[in-house]
Amino acid sequence: MIIYKQKHKIADFRRRIGNMDQVAGIRLVTLEDGNERPTRAALIHTGSGLELTVLLDRCLDIASASYCGKAMGWRSTTGDVAPQYYEAEWLRWLRSYFGGLVSTCGLSNVGAPTKDSALLGNGLHGRIGNTPARDIKVTQEWQGDDYVLSVAGTMRETVVFGENLTLTRTVSTKLGATSFQIHDVVTNESFKKTPFQLLYHCNIGWPTVDAGSELITPTQTIAPRDAEAEDGKENWNRCDPPIHGYKEKVYYHDMAPAKDGTVTCALINDGWKRGEGFGVYVKYNKNELPRFVEWKQMGEQDYVVGFEPCNCGVEGRHVDEELGLLHYLKPGERRTYTLEFGAITEAKEVKALRSGRAKVKTKWTKSYRDFVPKSK
């Protein structure tokens, strides 16, 4: 076990500290200020400088993450908001959108509100991200030579006469780690075939996002969502300084996966020559999440780049359904998803990412419909 740049055995820790939370651990707290009250949260620190805030009452999403004091995710003006303040109608999801490194969207709708949103409450990005977890389980224990830290819980999205979907999530890391994993299991607990959309809204902010920062992704095909994204599309992988009145740009990507199906996307700033380089990466499996959306928002305060691995588009469930792209879960069917998030702190890591990126040639197309396969 490497910690503080030195190799230690389990016995070394036992002899030197009285409680493991001196170096790494999980603390359960309740947030009590303003409309965050009374949200339960888990604070995780690994001893490497990696710290996470996991909101137990908001789908175990990652409200904030940092490495050695540097923020990895973007935080919106709303701050943390308790689930009872959730407003499902139309675009009011944004009133409780804290940003964070990870906000989960779905499970019945992702993107624009559906045509039946007034009746079924399928507003912007769905409601799973505002759902509290049950059956919380916290693990802090030695497993072999690793001191494992994890928080798990289950969210249920259900309505009488409608869907009955559960999402069981485990957020895990270990002593000395500079990365963490999210492992999700989505299950259709009902007795009928159910529409299903899932998107991981991974929001990267300053200091990673700054003028000149670069996206490194294995993009083989890319398409702008609309005319706004078409304008300036040649800079899809470069960040600007904050711009007054900036309108969001959204791009659909088709990624070239590694042999094991994984895709690694990174965003890095340009401070490596000054010894100030920093970046964040997201790793997922394309076999699990076949689509990817880039959200580029260079506005003042709303200064963020979103990496969004998903199984759907962001124009609403009704659009995917009309195009034959909507996914379904059969009765009793379950699907699993694993993502990894970490800090990039060394130039050699960037070099390896760029080397892999150089092997992939990117081409533009007018619409994502040209490269997204129909749902089965």
C-alpha positions in Angstrom: 0.0 0.0 0.0 1.4 3.4 -1.1 0.4 6.3 1.0 2.1 9.7 1.4 4.5 8.4 -1.3 5.8 5.6 1.0 5.0 1.9 1.0 3.2 0.6 4.2 1.9 -2.7 5.4 -1.4 -3.1 7.4 0.7 -3.6 10.5 2.3 -0.3 10.0 -1.0 1.5 10.2 -2.2 -0.4 13.2 1.0 0.5 15.1 0.9 4.2 14.2 -2.8 5.2 14.4 -5.7 4.5 16.7 -8.4 4.9 14.1 -8.2 4.6 10.3 -10.2 7.8 9.8 -7.0 9.6 10.7 -5.9 8.8 7.1 -9.0 7.7 5.3 -12.7 7.1 6.0 -16.4 8.0 5.6 -18.4 10.3 7.8 -22.2 10.5 7.6 -23.6 14.0 8.1 -26.8 16.0 7.7 -26.7 19.3 5.8 -28.5 21.9 7.7 -28.3 25.3 6.0 -31.1 26.8 3.9 -32.9 24.6 1.5 -30.3 21.9 1.7 -31.8 20.9 5.1 -32.1 18.1 6.0 -30.2 16.2 3.3 -28.1 13.3 4.4 -24.6 13.1 3.0 -21.5 10.9 3.1 -18.1 12.6 3.2 -15.3 10.4 1.9 -11.5 11.0 2.0 -8.9 8.5 0.8 -5.7 9.9 2.3 -4.3 10.8 -1.1 -6.0 14.2 -1.3 -9.2 12.9 -2.9 -12.4 14.0 -1.2 -16.0 13.4 -2.1 -19.4 14.5 -1.0 -22.1 11.9 -1.8 -25.7 13.0 -1.3 -27.6 10.1 0.1 -30.9 11.8 -0.4 -30.1 12.8 -4.0 -29.5 9.4 -5.7 -26.0 9.1 -4.1 -24.9 11.7 -6.7 -21.5 13.4 -6.3 -22.3 16.9 -5.2 -18.6 17.9 -5.0 -15.2 16.3 -5.5 -11.7 17.7 -5.1 -8.1 16.5 -5.3 -5.5 18.2 -3.1 -7.8 21.2 -2.7 -8.5 21.5 -6.4 -12.2 21.2 -7.4 -13.0 18.5 -10.0 -16.6 19.3 -10.5 -18.7 22.4 -11.2 -21.1 23.8 -8.6 -24.1 25.7 -9.7 -25.6 28.8 -8.0 -28.4 26.6 -6.4 -26.0 24.8 -4.1 -27.2 21.5 -2.5 -31.0 21.3 -2.5 -33.0 18.8 -0.5 -35.3 16.5 -2.5 -38.5 18.0 -1.1 -37.9 21.2 -3.1 -37.8 19.3 -6.4 -40.1 20.8 -9.1 -40.9 18.4 -11.9 -42.8 20.7 -14.1 -41.1 21.7 -17.4 -37.6 23.2 -16.9 -37.9 23.6 -13.1 -35.4 20.7 -12.5 -32.9 23.5 -12.9 -34.0 25.1 -9.6 -32.5 22.1 -7.7 -29.6 21.3 -10.1 -26.5 21.7 -8.0 -24.3 20.5 -10.9 -21.7 18.5 -9.0 -19.2 16.1 -10.5 -22.1 13.6 -11.2 -25.8 14.2 -11.5 -27.9 11.3 -12.6 -30.7 11.8 -15.2 -33.6 9.4 -15.9 -35.0 6.8 -15.5 -38.2 7.5 -17.4 -37.0 10.6 -19.2 -33.8 12.3 -20.1 -33.5 15.7 -21.8 -36.4 17.9 -22.8 -39.8 17.3 -21.0 -42.0 14.7 -22.7 -45.3 15.5 -24.4 -47.1 13.9 -21.5 -45.0 15.7 -18.8 -48.0 17.6 -17.4 -49.7 14.3 -16.7 -46.8 12.0 -15.7 -44.3 14.6 -14.4 -41.6 13.6 -16.9 -39.9 16.9 -16.8 -36.4 17.9 -17.8 -33.9 15.1 -17.1 -36.4 13.0 -15.1 -36.7 12.6 -11.3 -34.2 9.9 -10.3 -31.6 12.5 -9.3 -34.0 13.9 -6.7 -34.8 10.5 -5.2 -33.5 9.6 -1.7 -31.8 6.3 -1.1 -33.0 3.4 1.1 -31.0 0.6 2.7 -27.9 2.7 3.0 -24.8 0.5 3.6 -21.4 2.0 4.5 -18.2 -0.1 4.3 -14.9 0.8 5.8 -12.7 -2.3 6.0 -9.6 -4.1 5.0 -10.1 -6.5 2.0 -6.8 -8.2 1.5 -4.2 -5.4 1.2 -6.8 -2.7 0.3 -8.7 -0.6 2.8 -12.0 -0.3 1.0 -14.4 2.6 1.4 -17.9 2.4 -0.1 -21.4 3.7 0.3 -24.4 1.9 -1.3 -28.1 2.5 -1.4 -31.2 1.9 -3.6 -33.5 4.5 -5.2 -37.0 3.6 -6.6 -38.8 5.4 -9.3 -42.3 4.2 -9.3 -46.0 5.3 -9.6 -49.2 3.4 -9.3 -50.3 2.0 -12.7 -46.9 3.0 -14.1 -43.2 2.3 -14.0 -41.5 0.5 -11.1 -37.7 0.9 -11.6 -35.0 0.6 -9.0 -31.4 1.9 -9.2 -29.0 0.3 -6.7 -25.7 2.4 -6.5 -22.4 1.8 -4.9 -19.8 4.6 -4.8 -16.4 3.0 -3.9 -12.7 3.9 -3.5 -9.9 2.8 -1.3 -7.1 4.1 0.9 -4.5 6.1 -1.2 -6.7 6.2 -4.3 -6.9 9.2 -6.6 -10.0 7.8 -8.3 -13.4 6.4 -7.4 -16.0 4.2 -9.1 -19.8 4.3 -9.4 -21.4 0.9 -10.0 -25.1 0.9 -10.8 -27.7 -1.8 -11.2 -31.0 -0.8 -12.8 -33.9 -3.3 -12.5 -37.4 -3.3 -13.9 -39.4 -4.5 -10.9 -42.7 -4.4 -12.7 -44.5 -7.0 -14.8 -44.6 -4.9 -18.0 -42.1 -3.7 -20.6 -41.0 -0.2 -19.5 -39.2 2.7 -21.4 -35.8 3.4 -19.9 -33.4 6.3 -20.3 -30.2 6.9 -18.4 -27.6 9.7 -18.6 -24.7 10.5 -16.3 -24.3 14.3 -16.2 -20.6 14.6 -15.3 -19.9 18.3 -14.8 -16.3 19.5 -14.9 -15.5 23.0 -13.7 -12.6 25.4 -13.0 -9.7 25.1 -12.5 -9.8 22.3 -15.0 -12.1 24.3 -17.2 -10.3 27.5 -18.2 -9.2 29.4 -21.3 -7.2 27.0 -23.5 -8.2 23.8 -21.7 -8.5 20.8 -23.9 -10.9 17.9 -24.2 -9.2 14.6 -25.1 -11.8 12.1 -26.3 -11.6 9.1 -28.7 -14.2 10.7 -31.0 -14.6 9.0 -34.3 -17.8 10.8 -35.4 -19.3 14.0 -34.0 -22.5 15.9 -34.8 -23.9 19.3 -33.5 -27.3 19.2 -31.9 -28.5 22.4 -33.5 -27.5 25.6 -35.3 -26.1 27.1 -32.1 -23.6 24.2 -31.8 -22.9 24.3 -35.6 -21.6 27.8 -35.1 -18.0 27.5 -33.9 -18.0 23.7 -34.0 -14.2 23.7 -35.0 -13.6 24.6 -31.3 -15.6 21.8 -29.8 -12.6 20.5 -27.9 -11.3 23.8 -26.6 -12.4 26.0 -23.7 -12.9 29.7 -23.8 -12.7 32.2 -21.0 -16.1 33.0 -19.4 -18.2 34.8 -22.0 -21.2 37.1 -21.2 -24.4 35.8 -22.7 -22.9 32.6 -23.9 -25.5 30.1 -25.3 -24.8 26.4 -24.6 -23.4 24.2 -27.3 -24.2 20.5 -27.4 -22.5 17.8 -29.5 -23.2 14.1 -30.0 -20.2 11.8 -30.1 -19.6 8.3 -31.3 -16.6 7.0 -29.4 -13.9 4.5 -30.5 -13.7 2.1 -27.5 -10.6 0.2 -26.3 -10.6 -3.6 -26.9 -12.4 -4.1 -23.6 -15.1 -1.7 -24.6 -14.0 1.1 -22.3 -13.9 4.8 -23.3 -11.7 7.3 -21.4 -12.6 11.0 -21.8 -10.5 13.7 -20.2 -10.4 17.5 -19.8 -7.1 19.1 -18.9 -6.0 22.7 -18.5 -2.8 24.2 -20.1 -0.7 24.7 -17.0 1.7 21.7 -17.4 4.7 23.8 -18.5 4.2 26.0 -15.4 3.9 22.9 -13.1 0.3 23.7 -12.6 -1.3 21.1 -14.8 -4.5 19.5 -13.7 -7.3 17.5 -15.3 -10.2 15.2 -14.7 -11.1 11.9 -16.5 -14.2 9.8 -16.9 -14.0 6.2 -17.9 -17.1 4.1 -18.9 -18.0 1.1 -21.1 -19.5 1.8 -24.5 -21.3 -1.6 -24.4 -23.2 -0.4 -21.4 -23.6 3.3 -22.5 -23.5 3.4 -26.3 -24.0 7.2 -26.7 -22.2 10.3 -25.5 -23.1 13.9 -25.3 -20.8 16.9 -24.8 -22.3 19.9 -23.0 -20.1 23.1 -23.5 -21.3 26.0 -21.5 -18.8 28.9 -21.3 -21.0 31.5 -19.6 -20.2 33.5 -16.6 -20.9 31.4 -13.4 -22.4 28.8 -15.7 -18.8 27.8 -16.7 -18.7 24.1 -17.2 -18.1 21.3 -19.6 -20.3 18.2 -19.3 -19.3 14.7 -20.2 -22.5 12.7 -20.6 -22.3 8.9 -21.2 -25.8 7.7 -21.9 -28.2 5.3 -23.6 -30.3 8.1 -25.1 -30.4 11.6 -26.5 -31.2 14.8 -24.8 -34.2 15.9 -26.7 -36.7 13.9 -24.7 -38.1 10.4 -24.6 -40.7 11.2 -27.2 -38.0 12.0 -29.8 -36.0 8.8 -29.2 -39.3 6.9 -29.4 -40.3 8.5 -32.7 -36.8 7.6 -34.1 -36.8 4.0 -32.9 -33.9 4.8 -30.5 -35.8 4.3 -27.2 -34.5 1.6 -24.8 -36.8 -0.7 -22.9 -36.5 -3.0 -19.9 -38.4 -6.3 -19.9 -40.2 -7.4 -16.7 -37.5 -8.4 -14.2 -34.6 -7.3 -16.5 -31.6 -5.6 -15.0 -28.6 -3.8 -16.5 -25.4 -2.8 -14.9 -23.1 0.2 -15.4 -19.7 1.0 -14.1 -17.9 4.4 -14.3 -14.6 5.6 -13.0 -13.6 9.2 -12.2 -10.2 10.5 -11.3 -7.7 13.3 -11.2 -4.9 13.8 -13.7 -1.8 15.3 -12.1 1.1 14.2 -14.2 2.2 15.2 -17.7 2.9 11.5 -18.6 -0.8 10.7 -18.1 -1.7 13.5 -20.6 0.9 12.2 -23.1 -0.7 8.7 -22.9 -4.2 10.1 -23.5 -3.0 12.2 -26.5 -1.2 9.2 -27.9 -4.4 7.1 -27.8 -6.4 10.0 -29.3 -4.0 10.4 -32.2 -5.0 6.9 -33.4 -8.6 8.0 -33.9 -9.6 10.1 -36.9 -12.6 12.4 -36.2 -15.2 13.2 -38.9 -18.3 15.4 -38.8 -21.8 14.5 -39.7 -24.9 16.7 -39.7 -26.9 14.5 -37.3 -26.3 11.9 -34.6 -29.0 9.8 -36.4 -26.3 8.9 -38.9 -24.3 6.9 -36.4 -26.7 5.8 -33.6 -28.1 2.3 -34.1 -31.8 1.6 -33.6 -32.8 0.1 -30.3 -33.5 -3.6 -30.2 
